[in-house]
Amino acid sequence: MNDWAFEPQPAPFLAIAGSKDRFPVRRIYCVGQNYAEHVREMGGSGREAPVFFDKPADAVSLTPEVAYPSATRNLHHEIELVVALKSGGRSLTPEQAAGCIFGYAVGVDLTRRDLQVAAKEKGAPWTTAKGFDASAPLSPVRPAADCGDVSSAEIQLSVNGELRQRSSTSEMIWSVPEIIAELSRLFELKAGDLVFTGTPEGVGPLQRGDRVECAVAGVGELAFRIV
């Protein structure tokens, strides 16, 4: 017999704003370069097909302090509108995709930028750059009915009180329903999935001691310190 026992870890849960219920996280999907100005600052152009990557579910961070990750000297912030799904499916139309949305949250896609640059140069996966521990700080999920129209919501992030990122979700190249529909061509989406929808321009470095404060209008706020 084996002298060890495998104990499956519970899925991370997000608080649901205004409720005692919690949202269980199944998978985390992310879309890269979905704001025109950010595409340009990263060297791209035009309405290019969305680039998808993922983070493990346990990359979710709900604490007021996030440890500076190992193996990087260039940790970057990327604020994003995050979509929480109540249902899913395969090969959805954008109209069907819109019906799968439970609610929204504020998220930050923390990125080891130096490792991402090296991976891009080699055509290698982004796992070490994007999928490390606590790389997905998240706010509580707010039900869609309480958020209003998120297609033109102000999105912003400050570091130590200095505004770094500010835009509107109306600047997205691919809308939320389009992103979900495109994902469903590649994966079977299910309840509990989270979708990070891309970041606007202004991404930049974080240092130990920095306080990050961010918000998406109508959705919520998120704050944490890098330690």
N, C-alpha and C positions, 0 to 999 in steps of 0.2 A: 504494500500500500504506500501511497505517497505520504511523506511526512509534512506536507503543507496542505492548506485548504484554500480554495479560491473563493473569495467573498466578493460578489459583484457589487460595484459601487452604485448608489442611487443616482438617478439623473438629477442634474442641477435644477432648481426651481427658481422662477422669478416671481416677485410679488406682483399682484394685479392691483393697480391703483383703485381705491375705493371699494375693495373687496377683501374678505378673509381668505378667498381662494388663492391658489398659486398656479403658475403656468409651468408645466414640466417641459424642459428643453430636450428635444430629440437630436436634431442636427443643426449645425450652423453653416449656412452657405453665404458667400460673399461675392460681390461683383466689383471688379476693378475698373477705374477710370470711367465713371458715369456722369461726370460734370465736365463740360467743354473746357473750362479754364484749367481744371486739374489735368485733363488729357494733355493740354498744351504744355503745362509746367513739367509734365513727366515725359515730354518728347513725342506725343502722339498728335493726331489731327483727325478731324471729321467725326462722323457718326459710325465709329467702328463697332463691330460685333462685340457684345459684352464678354469680358474675360472672367471666368468663375474660378474660385478657389474655396477651400473650406477651412474651418477651425474645428478642433474637437469640442464636444459639448462641455467638457470640463475646463475649457479655456475661459469660461464665464467667470467674471470677478464682480462680486457684490460688496466688497469691503471699501472703506474710506482710504485705505493705503494699498498701493500696488508696488511690489518690489521691482526695482530696475533689473531687467533680465540679464542673464549671463551671456557671454559670447558675442557681445555687440558694443560698439562705441558710438552708435548712431541710432538711438531709439526715437521713432517719430510718432506723432499723434495724427489720427484721421477720424474726425467726427462723422457719424453716419445716422441717418434714419433707419431704424431696424423694424422689420415686419415680422409679426408673430402669426403663424398659421393655425387655424382651427380645423382645417381639413386639407386635402390635397388631391393627388391624382397624377395621371400621365397625359402628356400632349394636350394640355389645357389651352383654351382660347384666352385672350386677355379678359374677356367678360367673365368666363368661368373662374379665372384666377382671382379676380376681384372678390368673388364670393367666398374664397377660402380664407380671407383675412380675419383674424380675431382682433388684433390690435397692433399698437406701435410702441416702440421704446426708443430711447436715446442710447447710442452705443459709440464706443471708440475702438477702432481697429488699430491697436498698437502694433507697430511694425519695426523689426530690426532692418532698417533701411540698407545698411551696408551688406547684410547677408542677402537681401532681395536683389540688390544691384549685381552682386556676384553671381546669383542664380540666373538672372536674366542673361548675363554675358555668356553663360555656359548652356543656356536653354534647359536649365534644371528646375525641378519643382520649387515652390515657394514655402514648403512646409516649415523649415527652420526660421524663415523670416516672418511668418504669419501665425503659425499654430502653436506657439509656446505657451507655457503656463501663464494664466491671468492676462492673456492678450486680448480679452474681450470684456472690458468693463461695461456694465449695462445698468440702466435705470429700471424701475418697475415698468411693467407693460400697462398701457392705458387702452381700454377697449376702444375699437374704432368709432363706435357711436358717440364717444365722449371727446373725440379728437377734432371733429370738424373736417374740413378739407385739407388734407396733408399734401396735396399736389402743388401748393404754393406757400409752404410754411417756411418762415425764416429759420435758418440753421446756423449756429455759431459756436465757436470755441475760443476760450481765453486761457492763457498761461500766466500765472502770477498777476492777474489783472490786465494783462496786455492782450488785446484782441488779435487772434492769429487767423482764424477762419470765420468767414461770414458770407452767406449766400442764401439762396432760396431753393427749395426743392423743385421749383418750376424750371430750374436750370438743368435738371437731369436730362441726359441724352435719352435714356430708356426709362419709361414710366414704371411705377411699381407693378401694375398688372402685366406689362410687357416683360419685366424681369422674371416674375413668377412663371409666366407662360413659357418663356425660353428655358428656364430651369427645368420645367416639367417635361421638356423634350429629352432631357439628359438623365433625369432622376425621377423616381416615383416620389412625389412629395407627400408628406403626411402631417397630421396634427402634431404640434410640438416643434415643428421646424422654425428656425429663425433665418431671416434673410437680411444681411447687411447690404444696403442699396447703393453704396459708393460715397465718396467724400468730395467736397468742393476744394477749390484751390486754397493754398496757404498752409499745407502740411509742413511740419518742421520738427526740430529736435526737442527732446525732453531730457532734463538732468535730474539727478537725485535732489529732492527737496522741492521740486516744482509742484505747484498746485494747479490742477486742471479743472476748469469749470466750463460746462457746455450745456446747450439747450436746443430743443426743436420746438418752435411755437405750437401750442396746442397739444403737445405730446408729453413733455416733461423736461426735467433738468437732471444733470449728473455731475458730481464733483468727486475728485479723489486726489491724493498726493502721491508722487513718486518717491519711494524710500529706498 
